[in-house]
Amino acid sequence: MKQIPIHRFREIPKEPVKDMDNYVLVHWSNKALMLEKDQLEDWYKRSFEEHDDFVRRHPEVAFSDK
C-alpha cells in the first residue's frame, strides 16, 4: 500500500505551495481532506477503519465541513 505523504495547511505557508492543481479535497465523515490527486486511488481502496485511523494520526490534513 502506498504511503500517503502529509501536508500541513493549518498555517499560511512561508513559500507558495507549488502546483495546487495536484491537490483535491475529499469529503469524508463530515471532514474535508486535502490530498494529492495521485493518492485518490489508494484512498478509495482503503476501509473506513483505515481512513479513521489515518485522520486520527494526522489531523492536520482534515478540516471540518461544519
PDBQT receptor file of N, H, CA, C and O in Angstrom, charges set to zero:
ATOM      1  N   MET A   1       0.839  -1.177   0.000  1.00  0.00    +0.000 N 
ATOM      2  CA  MET A   1       0.000   0.000   0.000  1.00  0.00    +0.000 C 
ATOM      3  C   MET A   1       0.887   1.244   0.000  1.00  0.00    +0.000 C 
ATOM      4  O   MET A   1       1.842   1.338   0.771  1.00  0.00    +0.000 OA
ATOM      5  N   LYS A   2       0.560   2.193  -0.870  1.00  0.00    +0.000 N 
ATOM      6  H   LYS A   2      -0.216   2.117  -1.496  1.00  0.00    +0.000 HD
ATOM      7  CA  LYS A   2       1.352   3.418  -0.979  1.00  0.00    +0.000 C 
ATOM      8  C   LYS A   2       1.195   4.283   0.267  1.00  0.00    +0.000 C 
ATOM      9  O   LYS A   2       0.085   4.450   0.774  1.00  0.00    +0.000 OA
ATOM     10  N   GLN A   3       2.284   4.825   0.753  1.00  0.00    +0.000 N 
ATOM     11  H   GLN A   3       3.186   4.689   0.342  1.00  0.00    +0.000 HD
ATOM     12  CA  GLN A   3       2.258   5.713   1.918  1.00  0.00    +0.000 C 
ATOM     13  C   GLN A   3       1.770   7.085   1.487  1.00  0.00    +0.000 C 
ATOM     14  O   GLN A   3       2.290   7.650   0.524  1.00  0.00    +0.000 OA
ATOM     15  N   ILE A   4       0.779   7.631   2.183  1.00  0.00    +0.000 N 
ATOM     16  H   ILE A   4       0.356   7.173   2.965  1.00  0.00    +0.000 HD
ATOM     17  CA  ILE A   4       0.255   8.951   1.854  1.00  0.00    +0.000 C 
ATOM     18  C   ILE A   4       1.095  10.005   2.560  1.00  0.00    +0.000 C 
ATOM     19  O   ILE A   4       1.166  10.019   3.788  1.00  0.00    +0.000 OA
ATOM     20  N   PRO A   5       1.740  10.900   1.785  1.00  0.00    +0.000 N 
ATOM     21  CA  PRO A   5       2.534  11.947   2.441  1.00  0.00    +0.000 C 
ATOM     22  C   PRO A   5       1.630  12.945   3.155  1.00  0.00    +0.000 C 
ATOM     23  O   PRO A   5       0.475  13.132   2.773  1.00  0.00    +0.000 OA
ATOM     24  N   ILE A   6       2.156  13.572   4.177  1.00  0.00    +0.000 N 
ATOM     25  H   ILE A   6       3.095  13.420   4.487  1.00  0.00    +0.000 HD
ATOM     26  CA  ILE A   6       1.386  14.509   4.996  1.00  0.00    +0.000 C 
ATOM     27  C   ILE A   6       1.707  15.931   4.561  1.00  0.00    +0.000 C 
ATOM     28  O   ILE A   6       2.870  16.303   4.408  1.00  0.00    +0.000 OA
ATOM     29  N   HIS A   7       0.664  16.713   4.366  1.00  0.00    +0.000 N 
ATOM     30  H   HIS A   7      -0.281  16.411   4.490  1.00  0.00    +0.000 HD
ATOM     31  CA  HIS A   7       0.818  18.119   4.008  1.00  0.00    +0.000 C 
ATOM     32  C   HIS A   7       0.091  18.946   5.055  1.00  0.00    +0.000 C 
ATOM     33  O   HIS A   7      -1.086  18.705   5.325  1.00  0.00    +0.000 OA
ATOM     34  N   ARG A   8       0.758  19.895   5.633  1.00  0.00    +0.000 N 
ATOM     35  H   ARG A   8       1.714  20.091   5.413  1.00  0.00    +0.000 HD
ATOM     36  CA  ARG A   8       0.156  20.713   6.684  1.00  0.00    +0.000 C 
ATOM     37  C   ARG A   8      -0.245  22.064   6.108  1.00  0.00    +0.000 C 
ATOM     38  O   ARG A   8       0.605  22.825   5.643  1.00  0.00    +0.000 OA
ATOM     39  N   PHE A   9      -1.544  22.361   6.140  1.00  0.00    +0.000 N 
ATOM     40  H   PHE A   9      -2.234  21.743   6.518  1.00  0.00    +0.000 HD
ATOM     41  CA  PHE A   9      -2.053  23.606   5.594  1.00  0.00    +0.000 C 
ATOM     42  C   PHE A   9      -2.760  24.428   6.665  1.00  0.00    +0.000 C 
ATOM     43  O   PHE A   9      -3.533  25.324   6.325  1.00  0.00    +0.000 OA
ATOM     44  N   ARG A  10      -2.525  24.159   7.931  1.00  0.00    +0.000 N 
ATOM     45  H   ARG A  10      -1.897  23.431   8.207  1.00  0.00    +0.000 HD
ATOM     46  CA  ARG A  10      -3.170  24.901   9.008  1.00  0.00    +0.000 C 
ATOM     47  C   ARG A  10      -2.649  26.339   9.106  1.00  0.00    +0.000 C 
ATOM     48  O   ARG A  10      -3.352  27.223   9.595  1.00  0.00    +0.000 OA
ATOM     49  N   GLU A  11      -1.432  26.568   8.646  1.00  0.00    +0.000 N 
ATOM     50  H   GLU A  11      -0.861  25.850   8.248  1.00  0.00    +0.000 HD
ATOM     51  CA  GLU A  11      -0.839  27.907   8.680  1.00  0.00    +0.000 C 
ATOM     52  C   GLU A  11      -0.602  28.378   7.252  1.00  0.00    +0.000 C 
ATOM     53  O   GLU A  11      -0.501  27.571   6.328  1.00  0.00    +0.000 OA
ATOM     54  N   ILE A  12      -0.516  29.668   7.087  1.00  0.00    +0.000 N 
ATOM     55  H   ILE A  12      -0.598  30.324   7.838  1.00  0.00    +0.000 HD
ATOM     56  CA  ILE A  12      -0.188  30.210   5.777  1.00  0.00    +0.000 C 
ATOM     57  C   ILE A  12       1.263  29.851   5.475  1.00  0.00    +0.000 C 
ATOM     58  O   ILE A  12       2.156  30.196   6.249  1.00  0.00    +0.000 OA
ATOM     59  N   PRO A  13       1.511  29.164   4.366  1.00  0.00    +0.000 N 
ATOM     60  CA  PRO A  13       2.890  28.767   4.057  1.00  0.00    +0.000 C 
ATOM     61  C   PRO A  13       3.793  29.974   3.815  1.00  0.00    +0.000 C 
ATOM     62  O   PRO A  13       3.370  30.975   3.236  1.00  0.00    +0.000 OA
ATOM     63  N   LYS A  14       5.023  29.866   4.260  1.00  0.00    +0.000 N 
ATOM     64  H   LYS A  14       5.367  29.053   4.730  1.00  0.00    +0.000 HD
ATOM     65  CA  LYS A  14       6.002  30.923   4.008  1.00  0.00    +0.000 C 
ATOM     66  C   LYS A  14       6.345  30.988   2.519  1.00  0.00    +0.000 C 
ATOM     67  O   LYS A  14       6.574  32.066   1.970  1.00  0.00    +0.000 OA
ATOM     68  N   GLU A  15       6.377  29.835   1.884  1.00  0.00    +0.000 N 
ATOM     69  H   GLU A  15       6.191  28.960   2.330  1.00  0.00    +0.000 HD
ATOM     70  CA  GLU A  15       6.621  29.739   0.448  1.00  0.00    +0.000 C 
ATOM     71  C   GLU A  15       5.305  29.311  -0.208  1.00  0.00    +0.000 C 
ATOM     72  O   GLU A  15       4.547  28.539   0.379  1.00  0.00    +0.000 OA
ATOM     73  N   PRO A  16       5.029  29.802  -1.407  1.00  0.00    +0.000 N 
ATOM     74  CA  PRO A  16       3.797  29.362  -2.083  1.00  0.00    +0.000 C 
ATOM     75  C   PRO A  16       3.805  27.852  -2.298  1.00  0.00    +0.000 C 
ATOM     76  O   PRO A  16       4.847  27.262  -2.586  1.00  0.00    +0.000 OA
ATOM     77  N   VAL A  17       2.646  27.237  -2.158  1.00  0.00    +0.000 N 
ATOM     78  H   VAL A  17       1.800  27.716  -1.924  1.00  0.00    +0.000 HD
ATOM     79  CA  VAL A  17       2.533  25.804  -2.411  1.00  0.00    +0.000 C 
ATOM     80  C   VAL A  17       2.639  25.600  -3.915  1.00  0.00    +0.000 C 
ATOM     81  O   VAL A  17       1.894  26.202  -4.687  1.00  0.00    +0.000 OA
ATOM     82  N   LYS A  18       3.562  24.754  -4.318  1.00  0.00    +0.000 N 
ATOM     83  H   LYS A  18       4.167  24.264  -3.691  1.00  0.00    +0.000 HD
ATOM     84  CA  LYS A  18       3.787  24.530  -5.750  1.00  0.00    +0.000 C 
ATOM     85  C   LYS A  18       2.683  23.649  -6.321  1.00  0.00    +0.000 C 
ATOM     86  O   LYS A  18       2.305  22.636  -5.732  1.00  0.00    +0.000 OA
ATOM     87  N   ASP A  19       2.186  24.049  -7.458  1.00  0.00    +0.000 N 
ATOM     88  H   ASP A  19       2.493  24.872  -7.936  1.00  0.00    +0.000 HD
ATOM     89  CA  ASP A  19       1.244  23.265  -8.251  1.00  0.00    +0.000 C 
ATOM     90  C   ASP A  19       0.023  22.804  -7.455  1.00  0.00    +0.000 C 
ATOM     91  O   ASP A  19      -0.169  21.608  -7.237  1.00  0.00    +0.000 OA
ATOM     92  N   MET A  20      -0.791  23.753  -7.026  1.00  0.00    +0.000 N 
ATOM     93  H   MET A  20      -0.635  24.725  -7.203  1.00  0.00    +0.000 HD
ATOM     94  CA  MET A  20      -2.011  23.428  -6.286  1.00  0.00    +0.000 C 
ATOM     95  C   MET A  20      -2.985  22.608  -7.134  1.00  0.00    +0.000 C 
ATOM     96  O   MET A  20      -3.919  22.012  -6.598  1.00  0.00    +0.000 OA
ATOM     97  N   ASP A  21      -2.775  22.574  -8.450  1.00  0.00    +0.000 N 
ATOM     98  H   ASP A  21      -2.016  23.059  -8.885  1.00  0.00    +0.000 HD
ATOM     99  CA  ASP A  21      -3.633  21.755  -9.307  1.00  0.00    +0.000 C 
ATOM    100  C   ASP A  21      -3.469  20.269  -9.024  1.00  0.00    +0.000 C 
ATOM    101  O   ASP A  21      -4.304  19.469  -9.447  1.00  0.00    +0.000 OA
ATOM    102  N   ASN A  22      -2.414  19.884  -8.321  1.00  0.00    +0.000 N 
ATOM    103  H   ASN A  22      -1.736  20.534  -7.977  1.00  0.00    +0.000 HD
ATOM    104  CA  ASN A  22      -2.198  18.478  -7.981  1.00  0.00    +0.000 C 
ATOM    105  C   ASN A  22      -2.955  18.050  -6.727  1.00  0.00    +0.000 C 
ATOM    106  O   ASN A  22      -2.881  16.882  -6.345  1.00  0.00    +0.000 OA
ATOM    107  N   TYR A  23      -3.682  18.960  -6.077  1.00  0.00    +0.000 N 
ATOM    108  H   TYR A  23      -3.742  19.909  -6.388  1.00  0.00    +0.000 HD
ATOM    109  CA  TYR A  23      -4.393  18.648  -4.845  1.00  0.00    +0.000 C 
ATOM    110  C   TYR A  23      -5.895  18.632  -5.077  1.00  0.00    +0.000 C 
ATOM    111  O   TYR A  23      -6.419  19.360  -5.921  1.00  0.00    +0.000 OA
ATOM    112  N   VAL A  24      -6.574  17.791  -4.315  1.00  0.00    +0.000 N 
ATOM    113  H   VAL A  24      -6.149  17.199  -3.630  1.00  0.00    +0.000 HD
ATOM    114  CA  VAL A  24      -8.034  17.706  -4.358  1.00  0.00    +0.000 C 
ATOM    115  C   VAL A  24      -8.560  17.667  -2.938  1.00  0.00    +0.000 C 
ATOM    116  O   VAL A  24      -7.851  17.279  -2.009  1.00  0.00    +0.000 OA
ATOM    117  N   LEU A  25      -9.809  18.073  -2.779  1.00  0.00    +0.000 N 
ATOM    118  H   LEU A  25     -10.384  18.388  -3.534  1.00  0.00    +0.000 HD
ATOM    119  CA  LEU A  25     -10.485  17.938  -1.499  1.00  0.00    +0.000 C 
ATOM    120  C   LEU A  25     -11.361  16.700  -1.556  1.00  0.00    +0.000 C 
ATOM    121  O   LEU A  25     -12.146  16.530  -2.489  1.00  0.00    +0.000 OA
ATOM    122  N   VAL A  26     -11.228  15.844  -0.569  1.00  0.00    +0.000 N 
ATOM    123  H   VAL A  26     -10.589  15.981   0.188  1.00  0.00    +0.000 HD
ATOM    124  CA  VAL A  26     -12.040  14.641  -0.462  1.00  0.00    +0.000 C 
ATOM    125  C   VAL A  26     -12.934  14.818   0.756  1.00  0.00    +0.000 C 
ATOM    126  O   VAL A  26     -12.443  15.036   1.864  1.00  0.00    +0.000 OA
ATOM    127  N   HIS A  27     -14.243  14.724   0.554  1.00  0.00    +0.000 N 
ATOM    128  H   HIS A  27     -14.641  14.547  -0.345  1.00  0.00    +0.000 HD
ATOM    129  CA  HIS A  27     -15.177  14.834   1.677  1.00  0.00    +0.000 C 
ATOM    130  C   HIS A  27     -15.386  13.446   2.255  1.00  0.00    +0.000 C 
ATOM    131  O   HIS A  27     -15.761  12.509   1.552  1.00  0.00    +0.000 OA
ATOM    132  N   TRP A  28     -15.135  13.337   3.551  1.00  0.00    +0.000 N 
ATOM    133  H   TRP A  28     -14.830  14.098   4.123  1.00  0.00    +0.000 HD
ATOM    134  CA  TRP A  28     -15.243  12.044   4.209  1.00  0.00    +0.000 C 
ATOM    135  C   TRP A  28     -15.617  12.275   5.667  1.00  0.00    +0.000 C 
ATOM    136  O   TRP A  28     -14.923  13.005   6.374  1.00  0.00    +0.000 OA
ATOM    137  N   SER A  29     -16.688  11.671   6.119  1.00  0.00    +0.000 N 
ATOM    138  H   SER A  29     -17.252  11.077   5.545  1.00  0.00    +0.000 HD
ATOM    139  CA  SER A  29     -17.108  11.678   7.524  1.00  0.00    +0.000 C 
ATOM    140  C   SER A  29     -17.154  13.104   8.091  1.00  0.00    +0.000 C 
ATOM    141  O   SER A  29     -16.548  13.390   9.124  1.00  0.00    +0.000 OA
ATOM    142  N   ASN A  30     -17.873  13.984   7.406  1.00  0.00    +0.000 N 
ATOM    143  H   ASN A  30     -18.364  13.752   6.567  1.00  0.00    +0.000 HD
ATOM    144  CA  ASN A  30     -18.029  15.392   7.804  1.00  0.00    +0.000 C 
ATOM    145  C   ASN A  30     -16.708  16.150   7.876  1.00  0.00    +0.000 C 
ATOM    146  O   ASN A  30     -16.577  17.112   8.633  1.00  0.00    +0.000 OA
ATOM    147  N   LYS A  31     -15.741  15.717   7.093  1.00  0.00    +0.000 N 
ATOM    148  H   LYS A  31     -15.848  14.936   6.478  1.00  0.00    +0.000 HD
ATOM    149  CA  LYS A  31     -14.443  16.389   7.033  1.00  0.00    +0.000 C 
ATOM    150  C   LYS A  31     -14.059  16.562   5.574  1.00  0.00    +0.000 C 
ATOM    151  O   LYS A  31     -14.516  15.822   4.703  1.00  0.00    +0.000 OA
ATOM    152  N   ALA A  32     -13.224  17.537   5.324  1.00  0.00    +0.000 N 
ATOM    153  H   ALA A  32     -12.852  18.139   6.031  1.00  0.00    +0.000 HD
ATOM    154  CA  ALA A  32     -12.611  17.697   4.006  1.00  0.00    +0.000 C 
ATOM    155  C   ALA A  32     -11.127  17.420   4.166  1.00  0.00    +0.000 C 
ATOM    156  O   ALA A  32     -10.466  18.028   5.008  1.00  0.00    +0.000 OA
ATOM    157  N   LEU A  33     -10.608  16.515   3.369  1.00  0.00    +0.000 N 
ATOM    158  H   LEU A  33     -11.145  16.022   2.686  1.00  0.00    +0.000 HD
ATOM    159  CA  LEU A  33      -9.194  16.150   3.424  1.00  0.00    +0.000 C 
ATOM    160  C   LEU A  33      -8.508  16.693   2.186  1.00  0.00    +0.000 C 
ATOM    161  O   LEU A  33      -9.030  16.564   1.078  1.00  0.00    +0.000 OA
ATOM    162  N   MET A  34      -7.350  17.294   2.362  1.00  0.00    +0.000 N 
ATOM    163  H   MET A  34      -6.926  17.399   3.262  1.00  0.00    +0.000 HD
ATOM    164  CA  MET A  34      -6.580  17.779   1.227  1.00  0.00    +0.000 C 
ATOM    165  C   MET A  34      -5.542  16.721   0.880  1.00  0.00    +0.000 C 
ATOM    166  O   MET A  34      -4.594  16.493   1.631  1.00  0.00    +0.000 OA
ATOM    167  N   LEU A  35      -5.736  16.073  -0.276  1.00  0.00    +0.000 N 
ATOM    168  H   LEU A  35      -6.506  16.258  -0.886  1.00  0.00    +0.000 HD
ATOM    169  CA  LEU A  35      -4.852  15.003  -0.722  1.00  0.00    +0.000 C 
ATOM    170  C   LEU A  35      -4.327  15.316  -2.112  1.00  0.00    +0.000 C 
ATOM    171  O   LEU A  35      -4.915  16.109  -2.847  1.00  0.00    +0.000 OA
ATOM    172  N   GLU A  36      -3.221  14.690  -2.460  1.00  0.00    +0.000 N 
ATOM    173  H   GLU A  36      -2.743  14.046  -1.863  1.00  0.00    +0.000 HD
ATOM    174  CA  GLU A  36      -2.711  14.805  -3.824  1.00  0.00    +0.000 C 
ATOM    175  C   GLU A  36      -3.561  13.920  -4.731  1.00  0.00    +0.000 C 
ATOM    176  O   GLU A  36      -4.064  12.883  -4.299  1.00  0.00    +0.000 OA
ATOM    177  N   LYS A  37      -3.719  14.331  -5.984  1.00  0.00    +0.000 N 
ATOM    178  H   LYS A  37      -3.310  15.173  -6.335  1.00  0.00    +0.000 HD
ATOM    179  CA  LYS A  37      -4.552  13.587  -6.929  1.00  0.00    +0.000 C 
ATOM    180  C   LYS A  37      -4.117  12.137  -7.065  1.00  0.00    +0.000 C 
ATOM    181  O   LYS A  37      -4.958  11.244  -7.174  1.00  0.00    +0.000 OA
ATOM    182  N   ASP A  38      -2.805  11.894  -7.060  1.00  0.00    +0.000 N 
ATOM    183  H   ASP A  38      -2.122  12.620  -6.971  1.00  0.00    +0.000 HD
ATOM    184  CA  ASP A  38      -2.343  10.513  -7.237  1.00  0.00    +0.000 C 
ATOM    185  C   ASP A  38      -2.559   9.649  -6.001  1.00  0.00    +0.000 C 
ATOM    186  O   ASP A  38      -2.260   8.456  -6.032  1.00  0.00    +0.000 OA
ATOM    187  N   GLN A  39      -3.067  10.219  -4.921  1.00  0.00    +0.000 N 
ATOM    188  H   GLN A  39      -3.310  11.189  -4.895  1.00  0.00    +0.000 HD
ATOM    189  CA  GLN A  39      -3.385   9.449  -3.718  1.00  0.00    +0.000 C 
ATOM    190  C   GLN A  39      -4.813   8.913  -3.741  1.00  0.00    +0.000 C 
ATOM    191  O   GLN A  39      -5.159   8.047  -2.937  1.00  0.00    +0.000 OA
ATOM    192  N   LEU A  40      -5.646   9.416  -4.652  1.00  0.00    +0.000 N 
ATOM    193  H   LEU A  40      -5.365  10.120  -5.305  1.00  0.00    +0.000 HD
ATOM    194  CA  LEU A  40      -7.065   9.077  -4.624  1.00  0.00    +0.000 C 
ATOM    195  C   LEU A  40      -7.340   7.590  -4.786  1.00  0.00    +0.000 C 
ATOM    196  O   LEU A  40      -8.162   7.027  -4.063  1.00  0.00    +0.000 OA
ATOM    197  N   GLU A  41      -6.664   6.957  -5.720  1.00  0.00    +0.000 N 
ATOM    198  H   GLU A  41      -5.996   7.415  -6.307  1.00  0.00    +0.000 HD
ATOM    199  CA  GLU A  41      -6.913   5.528  -5.941  1.00  0.00    +0.000 C 
ATOM    200  C   GLU A  41      -6.627   4.729  -4.670  1.00  0.00    +0.000 C 
ATOM    201  O   GLU A  41      -7.419   3.869  -4.285  1.00  0.00    +0.000 OA
ATOM    202  N   ASP A  42      -5.497   5.012  -4.018  1.00  0.00    +0.000 N 
ATOM    203  H   ASP A  42      -4.853   5.711  -4.330  1.00  0.00    +0.000 HD
ATOM    204  CA  ASP A  42      -5.176   4.324  -2.765  1.00  0.00    +0.000 C 
ATOM    205  C   ASP A  42      -6.176   4.670  -1.667  1.00  0.00    +0.000 C 
ATOM    206  O   ASP A  42      -6.566   3.807  -0.881  1.00  0.00    +0.000 OA
ATOM    207  N   TRP A  43      -6.590   5.934  -1.616  1.00  0.00    +0.000 N 
ATOM    208  H   TRP A  43      -6.274   6.635  -2.255  1.00  0.00    +0.000 HD
ATOM    209  CA  TRP A  43      -7.538   6.360  -0.575  1.00  0.00    +0.000 C 
ATOM    210  C   TRP A  43      -8.849   5.576  -0.702  1.00  0.00    +0.000 C 
ATOM    211  O   TRP A  43      -9.378   5.079   0.293  1.00  0.00    +0.000 OA
ATOM    212  N   TYR A  44      -9.367   5.469  -1.927  1.00  0.00    +0.000 N 
ATOM    213  H   TYR A  44      -8.938   5.873  -2.735  1.00  0.00    +0.000 HD
ATOM    214  CA  TYR A  44     -10.649   4.802  -2.114  1.00  0.00    +0.000 C 
ATOM    215  C   TYR A  44     -10.573   3.288  -1.954  1.00  0.00    +0.000 C 
ATOM    216  O   TYR A  44     -11.606   2.644  -1.768  1.00  0.00    +0.000 OA
ATOM    217  N   LYS A  45      -9.394   2.709  -2.020  1.00  0.00    +0.000 N 
ATOM    218  H   LYS A  45      -8.555   3.232  -2.171  1.00  0.00    +0.000 HD
ATOM    219  CA  LYS A  45      -9.229   1.268  -1.792  1.00  0.00    +0.000 C 
ATOM    220  C   LYS A  45      -9.229   0.929  -0.307  1.00  0.00    +0.000 C 
ATOM    221  O   LYS A  45      -9.434  -0.228   0.059  1.00  0.00    +0.000 OA
ATOM    222  N   ARG A  46      -9.005   1.912   0.548  1.00  0.00    +0.000 N 
ATOM    223  H   ARG A  46      -8.838   2.852   0.250  1.00  0.00    +0.000 HD
ATOM    224  CA  ARG A  46      -8.901   1.661   1.991  1.00  0.00    +0.000 C 
ATOM    225  C   ARG A  46     -10.274   1.515   2.633  1.00  0.00    +0.000 C 
ATOM    226  O   ARG A  46     -11.286   1.964   2.095  1.00  0.00    +0.000 OA
ATOM    227  N   SER A  47     -10.280   0.883   3.785  1.00  0.00    +0.000 N 
ATOM    228  H   SER A  47      -9.458   0.519   4.222  1.00  0.00    +0.000 HD
ATOM    229  CA  SER A  47     -11.522   0.688   4.526  1.00  0.00    +0.000 C 
ATOM    230  C   SER A  47     -11.830   1.913   5.386  1.00  0.00    +0.000 C 
ATOM    231  O   SER A  47     -10.989   2.794   5.563  1.00  0.00    +0.000 OA
ATOM    232  N   PHE A  48     -13.045   1.948   5.913  1.00  0.00    +0.000 N 
ATOM    233  H   PHE A  48     -13.729   1.233   5.769  1.00  0.00    +0.000 HD
ATOM    234  CA  PHE A  48     -13.446   3.033   6.812  1.00  0.00    +0.000 C 
ATOM    235  C   PHE A  48     -12.505   3.104   8.008  1.00  0.00    +0.000 C 
ATOM    236  O   PHE A  48     -12.103   4.191   8.421  1.00  0.00    +0.000 OA
ATOM    237  N   GLU A  49     -12.156   1.953   8.561  1.00  0.00    +0.000 N 
ATOM    238  H   GLU A  49     -12.483   1.070   8.225  1.00  0.00    +0.000 HD
ATOM    239  CA  GLU A  49     -11.271   1.910   9.728  1.00  0.00    +0.000 C 
ATOM    240  C   GLU A  49      -9.891   2.481   9.406  1.00  0.00    +0.000 C 
ATOM    241  O   GLU A  49      -9.309   3.192  10.226  1.00  0.00    +0.000 OA
ATOM    242  N   GLU A  50      -9.368   2.177   8.221  1.00  0.00    +0.000 N 
ATOM    243  H   GLU A  50      -9.841   1.600   7.556  1.00  0.00    +0.000 HD
ATOM    244  CA  GLU A  50      -8.073   2.724   7.807  1.00  0.00    +0.000 C 
ATOM    245  C   GLU A  50      -8.151   4.239   7.625  1.00  0.00    +0.000 C 
ATOM    246  O   GLU A  50      -7.228   4.960   8.005  1.00  0.00    +0.000 OA
ATOM    247  N   HIS A  51      -9.247   4.720   7.048  1.00  0.00    +0.000 N 
ATOM    248  H   HIS A  51      -9.997   4.135   6.740  1.00  0.00    +0.000 HD
ATOM    249  CA  HIS A  51      -9.440   6.165   6.907  1.00  0.00    +0.000 C 
ATOM    250  C   HIS A  51      -9.502   6.833   8.273  1.00  0.00    +0.000 C 
ATOM    251  O   HIS A  51      -8.849   7.849   8.507  1.00  0.00    +0.000 OA
ATOM    252  N   ASP A  52     -10.289   6.258   9.169  1.00  0.00    +0.000 N 
ATOM    253  H   ASP A  52     -10.820   5.432   8.979  1.00  0.00    +0.000 HD
ATOM    254  CA  ASP A  52     -10.436   6.817  10.507  1.00  0.00    +0.000 C 
ATOM    255  C   ASP A  52      -9.097   6.858  11.232  1.00  0.00    +0.000 C 
ATOM    256  O   ASP A  52      -8.770   7.852  11.881  1.00  0.00    +0.000 OA
ATOM    257  N   ASP A  53      -8.326   5.787  11.124  1.00  0.00    +0.000 N 
ATOM    258  H   ASP A  53      -8.592   4.980  10.598  1.00  0.00    +0.000 HD
ATOM    259  CA  ASP A  53      -7.007   5.738  11.762  1.00  0.00    +0.000 C 
ATOM    260  C   ASP A  53      -6.069   6.785  11.160  1.00  0.00    +0.000 C 
ATOM    261  O   ASP A  53      -5.339   7.454  11.892  1.00  0.00    +0.000 OA
ATOM    262  N   PHE A  54      -6.084   6.929   9.846  1.00  0.00    +0.000 N 
ATOM    263  H   PHE A  54      -6.677   6.385   9.252  1.00  0.00    +0.000 HD
ATOM    264  CA  PHE A  54      -5.229   7.915   9.186  1.00  0.00    +0.000 C 
ATOM    265  C   PHE A  54      -5.554   9.332   9.667  1.00  0.00    +0.000 C 
ATOM    266  O   PHE A  54      -4.650  10.093  10.011  1.00  0.00    +0.000 OA
ATOM    267  N   VAL A  55      -6.842   9.688   9.691  1.00  0.00    +0.000 N 
ATOM    268  H   VAL A  55      -7.577   9.070   9.411  1.00  0.00    +0.000 HD
ATOM    269  CA  VAL A  55      -7.250  11.032  10.104  1.00  0.00    +0.000 C 
ATOM    270  C   VAL A  55      -6.942  11.258  11.581  1.00  0.00    +0.000 C 
ATOM    271  O   VAL A  55      -6.559  12.362  11.971  1.00  0.00    +0.000 OA
ATOM    272  N   ARG A  56      -7.104  10.237  12.396  1.00  0.00    +0.000 N 
ATOM    273  H   ARG A  56      -7.416   9.341  12.080  1.00  0.00    +0.000 HD
ATOM    274  CA  ARG A  56      -6.799  10.368  13.833  1.00  0.00    +0.000 C 
ATOM    275  C   ARG A  56      -5.293  10.593  14.047  1.00  0.00    +0.000 C 
ATOM    276  O   ARG A  56      -4.902  11.378  14.911  1.00  0.00    +0.000 OA
ATOM    277  N   ARG A  57      -4.456   9.913  13.268  1.00  0.00    +0.000 N 
ATOM    278  H   ARG A  57      -4.774   9.275  12.566  1.00  0.00    +0.000 HD
ATOM    279  CA  ARG A  57      -2.998  10.070  13.405  1.00  0.00    +0.000 C 
ATOM    280  C   ARG A  57      -2.483  11.347  12.758  1.00  0.00    +0.000 C 
ATOM    281  O   ARG A  57      -1.438  11.861  13.155  1.00  0.00    +0.000 OA
ATOM    282  N   HIS A  58      -3.211  11.873  11.754  1.00  0.00    +0.000 N 
ATOM    283  H   HIS A  58      -4.061  11.455  11.431  1.00  0.00    +0.000 HD
ATOM    284  CA  HIS A  58      -2.773  13.051  11.006  1.00  0.00    +0.000 C 
ATOM    285  C   HIS A  58      -3.905  14.075  10.907  1.00  0.00    +0.000 C 
ATOM    286  O   HIS A  58      -4.410  14.328   9.813  1.00  0.00    +0.000 OA
ATOM    287  N   PRO A  59      -4.301  14.655  12.015  1.00  0.00    +0.000 N 
ATOM    288  CA  PRO A  59      -5.441  15.590  11.986  1.00  0.00    +0.000 C 
ATOM    289  C   PRO A  59      -5.176  16.849  11.166  1.00  0.00    +0.000 C 
ATOM    290  O   PRO A  59      -6.115  17.557  10.804  1.00  0.00    +0.000 OA
ATOM    291  N   GLU A  60      -3.916  17.135  10.871  1.00  0.00    +0.000 N 
ATOM    292  H   GLU A  60      -3.152  16.560  11.166  1.00  0.00    +0.000 HD
ATOM    293  CA  GLU A  60      -3.592  18.348  10.126  1.00  0.00    +0.000 C 
ATOM    294  C   GLU A  60      -4.059  18.302   8.670  1.00  0.00    +0.000 C 
ATOM    295  O   GLU A  60      -4.112  19.349   8.025  1.00  0.00    +0.000 OA
ATOM    296  N   VAL A  61      -4.394  17.141   8.132  1.00  0.00    +0.000 N 
ATOM    297  H   VAL A  61      -4.350  16.290   8.655  1.00  0.00    +0.000 HD
ATOM    298  CA  VAL A  61      -4.877  17.070   6.748  1.00  0.00    +0.000 C 
ATOM    299  C   VAL A  61      -6.386  17.209   6.662  1.00  0.00    +0.000 C 
ATOM    300  O   VAL A  61      -6.931  17.320   5.564  1.00  0.00    +0.000 OA
ATOM    301  N   ALA A  62      -7.077  17.205   7.807  1.00  0.00    +0.000 N 
ATOM    302  H   ALA A  62      -6.634  17.115   8.699  1.00  0.00    +0.000 HD
ATOM    303  CA  ALA A  62      -8.532  17.220   7.822  1.00  0.00    +0.000 C 
ATOM    304  C   ALA A  62      -9.074  18.554   8.307  1.00  0.00    +0.000 C 
ATOM    305  O   ALA A  62      -8.560  19.158   9.248  1.00  0.00    +0.000 OA
ATOM    306  N   PHE A  63     -10.125  18.991   7.637  1.00  0.00    +0.000 N 
ATOM    307  H   PHE A  63     -10.543  18.501   6.873  1.00  0.00    +0.000 HD
ATOM    308  CA  PHE A  63     -10.810  20.217   8.003  1.00  0.00    +0.000 C 
ATOM    309  C   PHE A  63     -12.274  19.893   8.193  1.00  0.00    +0.000 C 
ATOM    310  O   PHE A  63     -12.841  19.140   7.401  1.00  0.00    +0.000 OA
ATOM    311  N   SER A  64     -12.899  20.433   9.210  1.00  0.00    +0.000 N 
ATOM    312  H   SER A  64     -12.439  21.045   9.853  1.00  0.00    +0.000 HD
ATOM    313  CA  SER A  64     -14.312  20.178   9.469  1.00  0.00    +0.000 C 
ATOM    314  C   SER A  64     -15.164  20.848   8.415  1.00  0.00    +0.000 C 
ATOM    315  O   SER A  64     -14.892  21.983   8.025  1.00  0.00    +0.000 OA
ATOM    316  N   ASP A  65     -16.196  20.157   7.948  1.00  0.00    +0.000 N 
ATOM    317  H   ASP A  65     -16.416  19.234   8.265  1.00  0.00    +0.000 HD
ATOM    318  CA  ASP A  65     -17.145  20.741   6.999  1.00  0.00    +0.000 C 
ATOM    319  C   ASP A  65     -18.159  21.625   7.685  1.00  0.00    +0.000 C 
ATOM    320  O   ASP A  65     -18.899  22.346   7.015  1.00  0.00    +0.000 OA
ATOM    321  N   LYS A  66     -18.213  21.589   8.986  1.00  0.00    +0.000 N 
ATOM    322  H   LYS A  66     -17.612  21.003   9.530  1.00  0.00    +0.000 HD
ATOM    323  CA  LYS A  66     -19.224  22.350   9.732  1.00  0.00    +0.000 C 
ATOM    324  C   LYS A  66     -18.713  23.703  10.129  1.00  0.00    +0.000 C 
ATOM    325  O   LYS A  66     -19.433  24.473  10.763  1.00  0.00    +0.000 OA
TER     326      LYS A  66
